[in-house]
């Protein structure tokens, strides 16, 4: 595992320390790793959403389409 030193203003360091002291994270490194993972997930989701928005629709999303999805998932059709 690599090491990275990060300089933070006092207010940000105090915030990170508060998160650790409150028991949300066991170390400041764990907190930073979690932030990075969440940002990776956000960027991945953004990429998927942009790809979906740029793609052509494969089917009309009308009532029949959603009824079919509900049937495949075992749900009920609602009007």
DRENTORKOL-3810 file (N, C-alpha, C; in nm, 4 decimals):
REM DRENTORKOL-3810
@n.u->0.0854; n.v->-0.1175; n.w->0.0000; ca.u->0.0000; ca.v->0.0000; ca.w->0.0000; c.u->0.0896; c.v->0.1232; c.w->0.0000
@n.u->0.0563; n.v->0.2187; n.w->-0.0842; ca.u->0.1331; ca.v->0.3419; ca.w->-0.0928; c.u->0.0961; c.v->0.4382; c.w->0.0183
@n.u->0.1808; n.v->0.5356; n.w->0.0377; ca.u->0.1580; ca.v->0.6377; ca.w->0.1399; c.u->0.1495; c.v->0.7736; c.w->0.0732
@n.u->0.0603; n.v->0.8581; n.w->0.1257; ca.u->0.0445; ca.v->0.9931; ca.w->0.0742; c.u->0.0299; c.v->1.0870; c.w->0.1934
@n.u->0.1056; n.v->1.1922; n.w->0.1931; ca.u->0.0913; ca.v->1.2943; ca.w->0.2967; c.u->0.0089; c.v->1.4085; c.w->0.2401
@n.u->-0.0899; n.v->1.4516; n.w->0.3156; ca.u->-0.1790; ca.v->1.5582; ca.w->0.2705; c.u->-0.1777; c.v->1.6697; c.w->0.3738
@n.u->-0.1565; n.v->1.7909; n.w->0.3275; ca.u->-0.1634; ca.v->1.9073; ca.w->0.4169; c.u->-0.3055; c.v->1.9617; c.w->0.4149
@n.u->-0.3585; n.v->1.9874; n.w->0.5329; ca.u->-0.4944; ca.v->2.0395; ca.w->0.5453; c.u->-0.4933; c.v->2.1655; c.w->0.6294
@n.u->-0.5806; n.v->2.2597; n.w->0.5963; ca.u->-0.5990; ca.v->2.3733; ca.w->0.6870; c.u->-0.6503; c.v->2.3209; c.w->0.8216
@n.u->-0.6265; n.v->2.3956; n.w->0.9261; ca.u->-0.6653; ca.v->2.3513; ca.w->1.0605; c.u->-0.8127; c.v->2.3145; c.w->1.0702
@n.u->-0.8981; n.v->2.3914; n.w->1.0064; ca.u->-1.0421; ca.v->2.3644; ca.w->1.0147; c.u->-1.0771; c.v->2.2289; c.w->0.9533
@n.u->-1.0146; n.v->2.1952; n.w->0.8394; ca.u->-1.0422; ca.v->2.0657; ca.w->0.7769; c.u->-0.9839; c.v->1.9510; c.w->0.8587
@n.u->-0.8650; n.v->1.9694; n.w->0.9122; ca.u->-0.8052; ca.v->1.8655; ca.w->0.9965; c.u->-0.8920; c.v->1.8416; c.w->1.1196
@n.u->-0.9430; n.v->1.9493; n.w->1.1796; ca.u->-1.0312; ca.v->1.9360; ca.w->1.2956; c.u->-1.1577; c.v->1.8598; c.w->1.2586
@n.u->-1.2113; n.v->1.8860; n.w->1.1398; ca.u->-1.3314; ca.v->1.8144; ca.w->1.0952; c.u->-1.3031; c.v->1.6656; c.w->1.0817
@n.u->-1.1923; n.v->1.6309; n.w->1.0183; ca.u->-1.1550; ca.v->1.4896; ca.w->1.0023; c.u->-1.1358; c.v->1.4256; c.w->1.1396
@n.u->-1.0650; n.v->1.4931; n.w->1.2278; ca.u->-1.0436; ca.v->1.4417; ca.w->1.3632; c.u->-1.1764; c.v->1.4201; c.w->1.4359
@n.u->-1.2711; n.v->1.5113; n.w->1.4168; ca.u->-1.4036; ca.v->1.4962; ca.w->1.4783; c.u->-1.4752; c.v->1.3724; c.w->1.4259
@n.u->-1.4620; n.v->1.3449; n.w->1.2964; ca.u->-1.5253; ca.v->1.2267; ca.w->1.2381; c.u->-1.4688; c.v->1.0987; c.w->1.3007
@n.u->-1.3388; n.v->1.0975; n.w->1.3217; ca.u->-1.2733; ca.v->0.9812; ca.w->1.3827; c.u->-1.3151; c.v->0.9700; c.w->1.5289
@n.u->-1.3107; n.v->1.0809; n.w->1.6027; ca.u->-1.3464; ca.v->1.0795; ca.w->1.7447; c.u->-1.4912; c.v->1.0400; c.w->1.7673
@n.u->-1.5787; n.v->1.0752; n.w->1.6731; ca.u->-1.7204; ca.v->1.0402; ca.w->1.6852; c.u->-1.7442; c.v->0.8917; c.w->1.6578
@n.u->-1.6405; n.v->0.8217; n.w->1.6149; ca.u->-1.6540; ca.v->0.6789; ca.w->1.5908; c.u->-1.7009; c.v->0.6426; c.w->1.4520
@n.u->-1.7114; n.v->0.7409; n.w->1.3625; ca.u->-1.7543; ca.v->0.7119; ca.w->1.2256; c.u->-1.6448; c.v->0.6383; c.w->1.1489
@n.u->-1.5202; n.v->0.6621; n.w->1.1854; ca.u->-1.4040; ca.v->0.6000; ca.w->1.1203; c.u->-1.3010; c.v->0.5700; c.w->1.2279
@n.u->-1.2200; n.v->0.4670; n.w->1.2047; ca.u->-1.1210; ca.v->0.4333; ca.w->1.3065; c.u->-0.9938; c.v->0.5170; c.w->1.2943
@n.u->-0.9647; n.v->0.5676; n.w->1.1743; ca.u->-0.8469; ca.v->0.6520; ca.w->1.1542; c.u->-0.8787; c.v->0.7587; c.w->1.0497
@n.u->-0.7957; n.v->0.8612; n.w->1.0463; ca.u->-0.8141; ca.v->0.9648; ca.w->0.9443; c.u->-0.7873; c.v->0.9075; c.w->0.8051
@n.u->-0.6957; n.v->0.8119; n.w->0.7951; ca.u->-0.6683; ca.v->0.7482; ca.w->0.6658; c.u->-0.7914; c.v->0.6739; c.w->0.6149
@n.u->-0.8622; n.v->0.6060; n.w->0.7056; ca.u->-0.9843; ca.v->0.5353; ca.w->0.6660; c.u->-1.0877; c.v->0.6343; c.w->0.6131
@n.u->-1.0989; n.v->0.7496; n.w->0.6777; ca.u->-1.1926; ca.v->0.8525; ca.w->0.6338; c.u->-1.1588; c.v->0.9001; c.w->0.4925
@n.u->-1.0325; n.v->0.9285; n.w->0.4673; ca.u->-0.9902; ca.v->0.9765; ca.w->0.3353; c.u->-1.0112; c.v->0.8675; c.w->0.2303
@n.u->-0.9787; n.v->0.7427; n.w->0.2627; ca.u->-1.0020; ca.v->0.6330; ca.w->0.1671; c.u->-1.1493; c.v->0.6222; c.w->0.1311
@n.u->-1.2379; n.v->0.6359; n.w->0.2300; ca.u->-1.3813; ca.v->0.6293; ca.w->0.2042; c.u->-1.4262; c.v->0.7435; c.w->0.1129
@n.u->-1.3735; n.v->0.8631; n.w->0.1343; ca.u->-1.4070; ca.v->0.9756; ca.w->0.0465; c.u->-1.3636; c.v->0.9474; c.w->-0.0971
@n.u->-1.2455; n.v->0.8910; n.w->-0.1134; ca.u->-1.1955; ca.v->0.8604; ca.w->-0.2477; c.u->-1.2814; c.v->0.7532; c.w->-0.3124
@n.u->-1.3179; n.v->0.6491; n.w->-0.2371; ca.u->-1.4052; ca.v->0.5438; ca.w->-0.2926; c.u->-1.5398; c.v->0.6015; c.w->-0.3369
@n.u->-1.5970; n.v->0.6876; n.w->-0.2543; ca.u->-1.7256; ca.v->0.7488; ca.w->-0.2899; c.u->-1.7125; c.v->0.8339; c.w->-0.4153
@n.u->-1.6022; n.v->0.9051; n.w->-0.4294; ca.u->-1.5817; ca.v->0.9860; ca.w->-0.5493; c.u->-1.5636; c.v->0.8969; c.w->-0.6717
@n.u->-1.4938; n.v->0.7846; n.w->-0.6565; ca.u->-1.4807; ca.v->0.6900; ca.w->-0.7681; c.u->-1.6185; c.v->0.6392; c.w->-0.8104
@n.u->-1.7010; n.v->0.6026; n.w->-0.7125; ca.u->-1.8365; ca.v->0.5555; ca.w->-0.7427; c.u->-1.9173; c.v->0.6637; c.w->-0.8129
@n.u->-1.9050; n.v->0.7875; n.w->-0.7656; ca.u->-1.9788; ca.v->0.8985; ca.w->-0.8259; c.u->-1.9359; c.v->0.9204; c.w->-0.9707
@n.u->-1.8057; n.v->0.9134; n.w->-0.9954; ca.u->-1.7563; ca.v->0.9322; ca.w->-1.1322; c.u->-1.7989; c.v->0.8174; c.w->-1.2230
@n.u->-1.7973; n.v->0.6953; n.w->-1.1697; ca.u->-1.8415; ca.v->0.5785; ca.w->-1.2472; c.u->-1.9893; c.v->0.5930; c.w->-1.2835
@n.u->-2.0715; n.v->0.6312; n.w->-1.1853; ca.u->-2.2147; ca.v->0.6505; ca.w->-1.2099; c.u->-2.2376; c.v->0.7623; c.w->-1.3108
@n.u->-2.1641; n.v->0.8705; n.w->-1.2981; ca.u->-2.1777; ca.v->0.9816; ca.w->-1.3930; c.u->-2.1469; c.v->0.9348; c.w->-1.5348
@n.u->-2.0415; n.v->0.8546; n.w->-1.5491; ca.u->-2.0068; ca.v->0.8010; ca.w->-1.6807; c.u->-2.1170; c.v->0.7139; c.w->-1.7378
@n.u->-2.1754; n.v->0.6295; n.w->-1.6530; ca.u->-2.2858; ca.v->0.5439; ca.w->-1.6989; c.u->-2.4073; c.v->0.6263; c.w->-1.7387
@n.u->-2.4378; n.v->0.7288; n.w->-1.6594; ca.u->-2.5524; ca.v->0.8142; ca.w->-1.6912; c.u->-2.5303; c.v->0.8903; c.w->-1.8215
@n.u->-2.4088; n.v->0.9423; n.w->-1.8415; ca.u->-2.3802; ca.v->1.0131; ca.w->-1.9659; c.u->-2.3853; c.v->0.9189; c.w->-2.0854
@n.u->-2.3339; n.v->0.7976; n.w->-2.0686; ca.u->-2.3401; ca.v->0.6998; ca.w->-2.1774; c.u->-2.4848; c.v->0.6642; c.w->-2.2089
@n.u->-2.5653; n.v->0.6487; n.w->-2.1052; ca.u->-2.7066; ca.v->0.6183; ca.w->-2.1265; c.u->-2.7789; c.v->0.7327; c.w->-2.1941
@n.u->-2.7482; n.v->0.8538; n.w->-2.1533; ca.u->-2.8133; ca.v->0.9706; ca.w->-2.2132; c.u->-2.7737; c.v->0.9868; c.w->-2.3599
@n.u->-2.6524; n.v->0.9453; n.w->-2.3954; ca.u->-2.6053; ca.v->0.9589; ca.w->-2.5331; c.u->-2.6516; c.v->0.8440; c.w->-2.6220
@n.u->-2.7007; n.v->0.7373; n.w->-2.5615; ca.u->-2.7415; ca.v->0.6217; ca.w->-2.6420; c.u->-2.8832; c.v->0.6404; c.w->-2.6956
@n.u->-2.9122; n.v->0.5646; n.w->-2.7994; ca.u->-3.0464; ca.v->0.5692; ca.w->-2.8570; c.u->-3.1378; c.v->0.4800; c.w->-2.7761
@n.u->-3.2624; n.v->0.5188; n.w->-2.7575; ca.u->-3.3569; ca.v->0.4330; ca.w->-2.6837; c.u->-3.3784; c.v->0.3022; c.w->-2.7576
@n.u->-3.3867; n.v->0.1946; n.w->-2.6829; ca.u->-3.4082; ca.v->0.0641; ca.w->-2.7450; c.u->-3.5555; c.v->0.0269; c.w->-2.7457
@n.u->-3.6341; n.v->0.0903; n.w->-2.6614; ca.u->-3.7775; ca.v->0.0616; ca.w->-2.6573; c.u->-3.8497; c.v->0.1867; c.w->-2.6080
@n.u->-3.9756; n.v->0.1967; n.w->-2.6445; ca.u->-4.0574; ca.v->0.3064; ca.w->-2.5961; c.u->-4.0907; c.v->0.2784; c.w->-2.4498
@n.u->-4.0681; n.v->0.3742; n.w->-2.3629; ca.u->-4.0960; ca.v->0.3566; ca.w->-2.2204; c.u->-4.2381; c.v->0.4032; c.w->-2.1906
@n.u->-4.3347; n.v->0.3225; n.w->-2.2360; ca.u->-4.4746; ca.v->0.3548; ca.w->-2.2112; c.u->-4.5285; c.v->0.2615; c.w->-2.1027
@n.u->-4.6596; n.v->0.2664; n.w->-2.0785; ca.u->-4.7199; ca.v->0.1827; ca.w->-1.9743; c.u->-4.6951; c.v->0.0341; c.w->-1.9989
@n.u->-4.7033; n.v->-0.0089; n.w->-2.1234; ca.u->-4.6818; ca.v->-0.1508; ca.w->-2.1554; c.u->-4.5383; c.v->-0.1926; c.w->-2.1220
@n.u->-4.4438; n.v->-0.1057; n.w->-2.1478; ca.u->-4.3038; ca.v->-0.1342; ca.w->-2.1167; c.u->-4.2856; c.v->-0.1572; c.w->-1.9665
@n.u->-4.3407; n.v->-0.0647; n.w->-1.8851; ca.u->-4.3258; ca.v->-0.0774; ca.w->-1.7404; c.u->-4.4064; c.v->-0.1948; c.w->-1.6851
@n.u->-4.5217; n.v->-0.2238; n.w->-1.7434; ca.u->-4.5981; ca.v->-0.3432; ca.w->-1.7028; c.u->-4.5164; c.v->-0.4694; c.w->-1.7271
@n.u->-4.4481; n.v->-0.4751; n.w->-1.8403; ca.u->-4.3622; ca.v->-0.5894; ca.w->-1.8702; c.u->-4.2486; c.v->-0.6028; c.w->-1.7698
@n.u->-4.1885; n.v->-0.4908; n.w->-1.7326; ca.u->-4.0829; ca.v->-0.4947; ca.w->-1.6302; c.u->-4.1370; c.v->-0.5474; c.w->-1.4981
@n.u->-4.2538; n.v->-0.5002; n.w->-1.4588; ca.u->-4.3131; ca.v->-0.5466; ca.w->-1.3321; c.u->-4.3417; c.v->-0.6966; c.w->-1.3376
@n.u->-4.3919; n.v->-0.7454; n.w->-1.4500; ca.u->-4.4190; ca.v->-0.8896; ca.w->-1.4627; c.u->-4.2899; c.v->-0.9694; c.w->-1.4496
@n.u->-4.1841; n.v->-0.9213; n.w->-1.5162; ca.u->-4.0560; ca.v->-0.9933; ca.w->-1.5085; c.u->-3.9985; c.v->-0.9924; c.w->-1.3669
@n.u->-4.0264; n.v->-0.8874; n.w->-1.2918; ca.u->-3.9766; ca.v->-0.8787; ca.w->-1.1545; c.u->-4.0734; c.v->-0.9390; c.w->-1.0528
@n.u->-4.1880; n.v->-0.9855; n.w->-1.1001; ca.u->-4.2835; ca.v->-1.0492; ca.w->-1.0103; c.u->-4.3718; c.v->-0.9512; c.w->-0.9359
@n.u->-4.3729; n.v->-0.8250; n.w->-0.9782; ca.u->-4.4567; ca.v->-0.7249; ca.w->-0.9144; c.u->-4.5926; c.v->-0.7181; c.w->-0.9790
@n.u->-4.6759; n.v->-0.6346; n.w->-0.9249; ca.u->-4.8095; ca.v->-0.6194; ca.w->-0.9809; c.u->-4.8161; c.v->-0.4993; c.w->-1.0724
@n.u->-4.9082; n.v->-0.5025; n.w->-1.1642; ca.u->-4.9311; ca.v->-0.3898; ca.w->-1.2541; c.u->-5.0182; c.v->-0.2887; c.w->-1.1824
@n.u->-4.9763; n.v->-0.1633; n.w->-1.1831; ca.u->-5.0546; ca.v->-0.0589; ca.w->-1.1175; c.u->-5.0953; c.v->0.0457; c.w->-1.2205
@n.u->-5.2187; n.v->0.0918; n.w->-1.2117; ca.u->-5.2646; ca.v->0.1942; ca.w->-1.3047; c.u->-5.2546; c.v->0.3295; c.w->-1.2445
END
